[in-house]
Amino acid sequence: MNDSFLPDSADISRDAFLGGRLLLRQPVRGYRAGIDPVLLAASVQARPGQTVLDLGCGIGTAGLCLLARRPDMTVTGIELQPDLADLARRNARDNRMEDRFTVIEGSLAPPPATLAGRTFDQVITNPPWYDPATHRAPAATTSRIGHMEGDIDLAAWLKAATAALAPKGRLTVIHRADRLGDLLTILGKLAVGAIRIRPIHPKPGRPAIRVLISARKGARTPLELAAGLVLHDEGGTYGAAADSILRHGAALD
């Protein structure tokens, strides 16, 4: 890790997730984990002993939140940025999950040699949000890489995620609601089915800001539109369902 990025420096904060069940180190500037990876982890439905791959794991938020709820699973994270990968490993150790959470530094194209030939029961991912053709890149490097599509666009990202799934394995994605059309178009070209969409609304009556999408490899079940999750009431307080997920580590379903 670079000297300017030491976990105990002023450039790193230590923040509580799941009501303090997890304490995670992350950069003060640039990419910072919000509620998206927490919602992603909460939406995973799995059997004991299943293996999970988190594509673009960042500081490890989604994988560690999942393990806090489901200690009977193992998670492998892949992260392109060395500084964030180092923080993810540190966070796993700090939260005593290093025996169940492994971080591999690398890209998706091609995947690291340590992932060659491996498949997983579940793949979870929060892909970069923005197409660089339509959005200005953030100044901070970690935000630019984490939020902007680069050499690997959304289609290539989801193709790699699907390729890493075992037969009948489940892919779960959280993304901006305004890219739902792109997501469905891409998934329609991949060998997945049983697509389930759950909108995430900021307040009652407001348009969705995120979508959670799950799909199974090789399935043919029709698409399902699930009931939306509303994060806040009109006063800005978390609703009961969102509070259970974000503060208490409950499952979404």
MIVOBA-817948 format. One record per atom (N, C-alpha, C): residue in three letters; x, y, z. Coordinates in steps of 0.05 Angstrom, whole numbers, padded with zeros to 5 digits, always signed. Layout:
N
alaXYZ...
***
This chain:
253
met+00017-00024+00000met+00000+00000+00000met+00017+00025+00000asn+00010+00045-00015asn+00025+00070-00016asn+00026+00083+00011asp+00048+00097+00016asp+00051+00111+00042asp+00029+00131+00046ser+00019+00143+00025ser-00002+00164+00027ser-00029+00152+00032phe-00030+00125+00033phe-00056+00111+00035phe-00057+00092+00059leu-00040+00098+00078leu-00038+00080+00101leu-00064+00079+00116pro-00073+00056+00126pro-00099+00053+00139pro-00102+00071+00164asp-00080+00078+00177asp-00081+00094+00201asp-00075+00123+00196ser-00074+00131+00171ser-00068+00159+00165ser-00094+00176+00164ala-00090+00202+00160ala-00113+00220+00158ala-00128+00216+00133asp-00117+00201+00113asp-00131+00196+00088asp-00151+00173+00090ile-00152+00160+00113ile-00169+00136+00116ile-00188+00141+00140ser-00214+00136+00135ser-00233+00137+00157ser-00241+00108+00165arg-00251+00105+00188arg-00262+00079+00197arg-00291+00083+00204asp-00308+00071+00188asp-00337+00076+00189asp-00353+00052+00197ala-00375+00056+00211ala-00392+00035+00221ala-00413+00028+00200phe-00417+00002+00196phe-00438-00008+00179phe-00455-00028+00196leu-00479-00033+00188leu-00497-00051+00201leu-00500-00045+00231gly-00503-00019+00236gly-00507-00011+00264gly-00482-00016+00282gly-00459-00017+00270gly-00434-00021+00285gly-00424-00049+00285arg-00439-00068+00273arg-00429-00095+00272arg-00404-00098+00256leu-00401-00080+00236leu-00377-00079+00220leu-00364-00051+00222leu-00338-00050+00225leu-00323-00026+00223leu-00304-00028+00199leu-00307-00011+00179leu-00293-00013+00154leu-00276+00011+00149arg-00251+00007+00141arg-00233+00028+00134arg-00237+00034+00104gln-00238+00060+00098gln-00241+00068+00070gln-00229+00096+00065pro-00223+00103+00040pro-00211+00129+00035pro-00229+00152+00043val-00217+00173+00054val-00233+00197+00060val-00242+00211+00034arg-00224+00211+00014arg-00231+00223-00012arg-00232+00201-00033gly-00248+00206-00053gly-00251+00186-00075gly-00273+00167-00069tyr-00269+00142-00077tyr-00290+00122-00074tyr-00296+00117-00044arg-00321+00118-00037arg-00330+00112-00010arg-00356+00095-00012ala-00357+00074+00005ala-00380+00056+00004ala-00404+00070+00017gly-00427+00067+00004gly-00452+00077+00014gly-00470+00054+00021ile-00496+00058+00016ile-00515+00037+00023ile-00518+00016+00000asp-00509+00022-00024asp-00513+00003-00046asp-00501-00024-00040pro-00476-00027-00032pro-00466-00054-00026pro-00480-00067-00003val-00491-00052+00016val-00506-00064+00038val-00532-00076+00028leu-00546-00061+00010leu-00570-00072-00002leu-00564-00096-00019leu-00542-00095-00034leu-00534-00117-00050leu-00531-00142-00034ala-00517-00140-00011ala-00512-00163+00006ala-00538-00173+00018ala-00556-00155+00025ala-00581-00163+00038ala-00599-00178+00019ser-00595-00174-00007ser-00613-00187-00027ser-00605-00215-00034val-00582-00224-00025val-00572-00251-00032val-00587-00272-00017gln-00598-00291-00032gln-00612-00314-00021gln-00595-00338-00028ala-00586-00353-00008ala-00567-00375-00013ala-00571-00397+00007arg-00559-00420+00000arg-00558-00443+00018arg-00532-00443+00034pro-00531-00456+00057pro-00506-00458+00072pro-00485-00471+00055gly-00460-00460+00059gly-00437-00471+00045gly-00433-00461+00017gln-00450-00445+00007gln-00447-00435-00021gln-00423-00416-00022thr-00412-00414-00047thr-00389-00396-00052thr-00399-00372-00068val-00387-00349-00061val-00396-00324-00073val-00372-00309-00085leu-00375-00298-00108leu-00355-00280-00120leu-00366-00252-00121asp-00351-00233-00110asp-00358-00205-00111asp-00340-00191-00131leu-00352-00184-00154leu-00336-00171-00175leu-00334-00141-00170gly-00310-00131-00168gly-00306-00103-00161gly-00313-00098-00132cys-00299-00112-00114cys-00308-00113-00086cys-00301-00087-00071gly-00284-00070-00082gly-00277-00045-00068gly-00263-00051-00041ile-00273-00039-00020ile-00262-00044+00007ile-00274-00068+00020gly-00291-00083+00006gly-00302-00108+00017gly-00329-00105+00029thr-00343-00083+00025thr-00368-00078+00040thr-00389-00099+00035ala-00395-00105+00010ala-00417-00124+00004ala-00410-00152+00015gly-00386-00161+00010gly-00379-00188+00019gly-00379-00190+00049leu-00369-00170+00063leu-00368-00171+00092leu-00396-00168+00105cys-00413-00151+00092cys-00440-00149+00102cys-00455-00176+00099leu-00450-00189+00076leu-00462-00216+00072leu-00453-00236+00092leu-00427-00236+00098leu-00416-00255+00118leu-00425-00249+00146ala-00431-00224+00152ala-00441-00217+00178ala-00469-00230+00182arg-00484-00232+00161arg-00510-00244+00162arg-00509-00274+00158arg-00491-00283+00140arg-00489-00311+00133arg-00460-00321+00137pro-00453-00327+00161pro-00426-00337+00166pro-00421-00365+00156asp-00441-00378+00144asp-00439-00405+00134asp-00431-00405+00104met-00422-00382+00094met-00414-00380+00066met-00385-00371+00064thr-00374-00372+00040thr-00347-00361+00035thr-00349-00342+00011val-00334-00320+00013val-00334-00299-00007val-00306-00294-00018thr-00304-00292-00045thr-00280-00284-00058thr-00285-00257-00072gly-00269-00237-00066gly-00272-00211-00079gly-00250-00207-00099ile-00256-00195-00121ile-00236-00187-00141ile-00238-00157-00144glu-00214-00144-00142glu-00213-00115-00142glu-00189-00105-00158leu-00194-00087-00177leu-00173-00077-00195leu-00153-00059-00180gln-00162-00042-00162gln-00146-00022-00150gln-00130-00033-00126pro-00104-00033-00127pro-00088-00046-00105pro-00094-00034-00078asp-00097-00007-00076asp-00102+00005-00050asp-00129-00004-00038leu-00149-00006-00054leu-00175-00015-00044leu-00174-00045-00037ala-00160-00061-00053ala-00157-00089-00047ala-00143-00093-00020asp-00122-00077-00015asp-00109-00079+00011asp-00127-00071+00034leu-00144-00051+00030leu-00163-00044+00051leu-00183-00065+00055ala-00192-00078+00034ala-00211-00100+00037ala-00199-00123+00054arg-00174-00130+00049arg-00161-00150+00065arg-00159-00142+00094arg-00152-00117+00098arg-00150-00106+00125arg-00177-00107+00139asn-00198-00099+00125asn-00224-00099+00136asn-00233-00128+00144ala-00226-00147+00127ala-00233-00175+00134ala-00219-00184+00159arg-00193-00176+00162arg-00179-00183+00187arg-00190-00169+00211asp-00195-00143+00208asp-00206-00127+00230asp-00232-00139+00241asn-00248-00149+00222asn-00274-00160+00230asn-00274-00190+00233arg-00250-00202+00235arg-00246-00231+00240arg-00261-00248+00220met-00259-00240+00195met-00272-00256+00173met-00252-00264+00152glu-00226-00262+00158glu-00206-00268+00137glu-00206-00297+00129asp-00217-00315+00146asp-00218-00343+00139asp-00240-00349+00119arg-00259-00330+00116arg-00282-00334+00098arg-00283-00314+00075phe-00264-00295+00075phe-00264-00273+00055phe-00236-00271+00043thr-00234-00276+00018thr-00208-00275+00003thr-00210-00253-00018val-00189-00237-00019val-00189-00215-00039val-00167-00220-00059ile-00174-00219-00085ile-00155-00223-00107ile-00153-00197-00122glu-00129-00188-00126glu-00124-00163-00141glu-00123-00170-00171gly-00139-00156-00187gly-00138-00161-00215gly-00162-00150-00230ser-00162-00154-00256ser-00183-00145-00274ser-00201-00168-00282leu-00222-00162-00296leu-00240-00183-00307leu-00231-00192-00334ala-00215-00176-00348ala-00207-00183-00375ala-00177-00182-00379pro-00163-00204-00378pro-00174-00230-00370pro-00175-00232-00340pro-00190-00252-00328pro-00190-00255-00299pro-00163-00265-00289pro-00156-00260-00264pro-00131-00270-00253pro-00128-00300-00255ala-00104-00309-00257ala-00098-00337-00260ala-00110-00354-00237thr-00111-00342-00213thr-00122-00357-00190thr-00152-00362-00193leu-00165-00349-00212leu-00194-00354-00216leu-00199-00371-00241ala-00178-00378-00255ala-00181-00393-00280ala-00195-00420-00275gly-00217-00425-00289gly-00231-00450-00286gly-00249-00452-00262arg-00249-00432-00245arg-00266-00433-00221arg-00294-00422-00227thr-00314-00433-00215thr-00341-00422-00217thr-00352-00420-00189phe-00373-00404-00186phe-00384-00398-00160phe-00415-00402-00160asp-00425-00407-00136asp-00454-00410-00134asp-00469-00384-00137gln-00456-00362-00129gln-00468-00336-00130gln-00446-00316-00140val-00455-00297-00156val-00438-00274-00163val-00454-00249-00157ile-00441-00231-00141ile-00454-00206-00134ile-00436-00183-00145thr-00449-00162-00153thr-00433-00140-00164thr-00448-00114-00165asn-00433-00092-00161asn-00442-00065-00163asn-00425-00052-00185pro-00432-00056-00211pro-00415-00047-00232pro-00412-00017-00233pro-00391-00007-00247pro-00390+00022-00251pro-00415+00033-00263trp-00424+00057-00253trp-00450+00067-00259trp-00451+00081-00287tyr-00431+00095-00294tyr-00434+00115-00315tyr-00419+00107-00341asp-00432+00114-00363asp-00420+00112-00390asp-00403+00138-00394pro-00377+00135-00398pro-00360+00160-00401pro-00369+00177-00425ala-00384+00167-00443ala-00393+00183-00466ala-00415+00203-00457thr-00427+00198-00434thr-00450+00216-00426thr-00445+00229-00399his-00424+00222-00384his-00419+00233-00358his-00390+00241-00355arg-00386+00263-00340arg-00358+00272-00335arg-00346+00255-00312ala-00321+00248-00316ala-00308+00231-00297ala-00301+00246-00271pro-00304+00234-00247pro-00295+00247-00223pro-00265+00252-00223ala-00256+00271-00207ala-00228+00278-00206ala-00212+00256-00192ala-00222+00246-00170ala-00208+00226-00154ala-00206+00199-00169thr-00182+00188-00169thr-00177+00163-00185thr-00195+00141-00176thr-00198+00137-00149thr-00214+00114-00140thr-00243+00117-00148ser-00253+00142-00148ser-00281+00147-00157ser-00284+00142-00186arg-00264+00152-00202arg-00265+00149-00231arg-00266+00120-00239ile-00249+00104-00227ile-00248+00075-00234ile-00273+00061-00223gly-00282+00069-00199gly-00305+00055-00187gly-00332+00062-00200his-00334+00087-00211his-00359+00097-00220his-00362+00098-00251met-00340+00099-00265met-00341+00102-00294met-00333+00076-00308glu-00349+00069-00329glu-00341+00047-00345glu-00315+00053-00359gly-00297+00033-00360gly-00272+00037-00373gly-00269+00018-00397asp-00246+00004-00398asp-00242-00015-00419asp-00263-00037-00419ile-00273-00043-00395ile-00294-00063-00392ile-00320-00049-00388asp-00337-00049-00408asp-00363-00036-00406asp-00383-00054-00392leu-00407-00044-00389leu-00427-00058-00373leu-00433-00086-00385ala-00434-00088-00412ala-00439-00113-00425ala-00417-00133-00419ala-00392-00125-00421ala-00370-00143-00416ala-00369-00150-00386trp-00376-00132-00369trp-00376-00137-00340trp-00396-00159-00333leu-00420-00157-00344leu-00441-00177-00338leu-00435-00203-00351lys-00423-00202-00375lys-00415-00227-00388lys-00394-00242-00371ala-00375-00227-00360ala-00355-00240-00343ala-00368-00251-00317ala-00387-00236-00306ala-00401-00245-00282ala-00416-00271-00288thr-00429-00273-00310thr-00444-00297-00317thr-00425-00320-00322ala-00403-00315-00335ala-00383-00336-00341ala-00372-00349-00315ala-00372-00333-00293ala-00361-00343-00268ala-00381-00359-00252leu-00406-00360-00262leu-00427-00375-00247leu-00426-00405-00254ala-00431-00421-00233ala-00436-00449-00238ala-00463-00453-00250pro-00469-00476-00263pro-00496-00481-00274pro-00517-00476-00252lys-00538-00462-00259lys-00560-00454-00241lys-00551-00435-00220gly-00527-00424-00222gly-00518-00404-00203gly-00533-00378-00207arg-00531-00361-00187arg-00548-00336-00186arg-00530-00311-00187leu-00537-00293-00205leu-00524-00267-00208leu-00542-00247-00195thr-00530-00229-00178thr-00545-00207-00166thr-00530-00181-00171val-00544-00161-00181val-00532-00136-00189val-00548-00113-00177ile-00534-00092-00168ile-00547-00067-00161ile-00536-00046-00180his-00555-00029-00189his-00546-00008-00209his-00566+00015-00208arg-00559+00036-00223arg-00577+00059-00225arg-00602+00051-00240ala-00625+00061-00231ala-00650+00054-00243ala-00652+00064-00272asp-00638+00085-00279asp-00640+00095-00306asp-00625+00078-00326arg-00611+00057-00316arg-00597+00039-00335arg-00611+00012-00335leu-00636+00011-00326leu-00650-00015-00326leu-00653-00026-00355gly-00659-00008-00374gly-00661-00017-00401gly-00636-00030-00412asp-00613-00018-00406asp-00587-00029-00414asp-00583-00056-00401leu-00589-00058-00375leu-00585-00083-00360leu-00601-00105-00372leu-00627-00100-00378leu-00644-00121-00388leu-00636-00129-00417thr-00627-00110-00432thr-00618-00116-00460thr-00594-00134-00459ile-00575-00128-00441ile-00551-00145-00438ile-00558-00172-00428leu-00574-00174-00407leu-00581-00200-00395leu-00596-00217-00415gly-00612-00204-00432gly-00627-00219-00453gly-00609-00233-00473lys-00584-00225-00474lys-00565-00238-00493lys-00548-00259-00479leu-00551-00262-00453leu-00535-00281-00438leu-00552-00305-00430ala-00539-00326-00422ala-00553-00351-00416ala-00565-00350-00387val-00582-00331-00382val-00595-00329-00356val-00625-00326-00359gly-00639-00333-00338gly-00668-00329-00337gly-00676-00325-00308ala-00702-00328-00302ala-00712-00323-00275ala-00704-00295-00266ile-00705-00276-00284ile-00696-00249-00277ile-00717-00236-00258arg-00707-00225-00237arg-00724-00212-00217arg-00714-00183-00212ile-00732-00164-00214ile-00725-00136-00212ile-00738-00125-00187arg-00723-00111-00170arg-00734-00097-00147arg-00726-00068-00148pro-00744-00050-00152pro-00738-00021-00151pro-00732-00012-00123ile-00714+00007-00120ile-00707+00020-00095ile-00715+00049-00096his-00734+00058-00080his-00744+00085-00080his-00734+00101-00057pro-00727+00126-00061pro-00717+00142-00038pro-00739+00149-00018lys-00763+00155-00027lys-00786+00161-00010lys-00811+00151-00024pro-00834+00150-00009pro-00859+00141-00021pro-00867+00160-00045gly-00875+00148-00066gly-00884+00163-00089gly-00862+00174-00107arg-00837+00170-00099arg-00814+00181-00115arg-00805+00159-00135pro-00794+00168-00158pro-00783+00148-00177pro-00760+00132-00164ala-00757+00108-00174ala-00735+00091-00164ala-00708+00104-00171ile-00688+00101-00154ile-00661+00110-00159ile-00642+00087-00164arg-00649+00064-00155arg-00633+00040-00159arg-00651+00017-00166val-00639-00004-00178val-00653-00029-00182val-00635-00052-00173leu-00646-00071-00160leu-00633-00096-00154leu-00643-00117-00173ile-00625-00130-00188ile-00633-00150-00207ile-00619-00176-00201ser-00634-00197-00200ser-00622-00224-00197ser-00630-00241-00221ala-00613-00260-00228ala-00619-00278-00251ala-00604-00304-00246arg-00615-00326-00257arg-00602-00352-00254arg-00592-00362-00280lys-00568-00373-00279lys-00555-00383-00303lys-00570-00408-00313gly-00578-00408-00338gly-00591-00431-00349gly-00621-00434-00343ala-00632-00415-00328ala-00661-00417-00321ala-00678-00405-00344arg-00703-00413-00344arg-00721-00403-00365arg-00747-00391-00353thr-00747-00388-00327thr-00771-00377-00313thr-00775-00348-00323pro-00800-00339-00326pro-00805-00312-00336pro-00796-00291-00316leu-00793-00267-00327leu-00784-00244-00311leu-00805-00237-00290glu-00796-00228-00267glu-00813-00220-00245glu-00806-00192-00235leu-00826-00176-00232leu-00822-00149-00220leu-00832-00150-00192ala-00813-00148-00173ala-00819-00150-00145ala-00828-00123-00134ala-00840-00124-00110ala-00848-00100-00096ala-00824-00083-00090gly-00826-00056-00093gly-00804-00039-00089gly-00798-00035-00059leu-00773-00028-00054leu-00764-00021-00027leu-00763+00009-00025val-00777+00020-00005val-00776+00049+00000val-00757+00054+00023leu-00737+00071+00018leu-00716+00075+00039leu-00725+00092+00062his-00737+00116+00055his-00743+00135+00076his-00773+00142+00076asp-00783+00150+00100asp-00810+00161+00100asp-00808+00191+00091glu-00831+00204+00092glu-00831+00232+00082glu-00814+00250+00099gly-00809+00243+00124gly-00792+00260+00141gly-00763+00254+00138gly-00755+00235+00121gly-00727+00228+00117gly-00716+00207+00135thr-00733+00195+00152thr-00724+00173+00170thr-00726+00147+00155tyr-00707+00129+00160tyr-00709+00103+00147tyr-00734+00089+00155gly-00747+00077+00135gly-00771+00060+00140gly-00763+00035+00155ala-00782+00020+00164ala-00777-00004+00180ala-00761-00024+00165ala-00768-00029+00140ala-00754-00050+00124ala-00725-00041+00119ala-00721-00016+00110ala-00694-00006+00105ala-00677-00006+00130asp-00689+00002+00152asp-00675+00004+00178asp-00665-00024+00186ser-00682-00044+00182ser-00675-00072+00190ser-00651-00081+00173ile-00650-00073+00148ile-00628-00081+00130ile-00603-00066+00137leu-00605-00039+00137leu-00581-00022+00139leu-00569-00021+00167arg-00586-00023+00187arg-00575-00021+00215arg-00573-00047+00229his-00588-00067+00220his-00589-00092+00235his-00581-00116+00219gly-00574-00112+00193gly-00563-00133+00177gly-00584-00154+00168ala-00609-00146+00167ala-00630-00165+00159ala-00629-00170+00129ala-00640-00193+00121ala-00643-00199+00093ala-00665-00182+00081leu-00663-00177+00055leu-00683-00161+00041leu-00710-00175+00040asp-00709-00201+00036asp-00734-00217+00036asp-00736-00233+00061
***
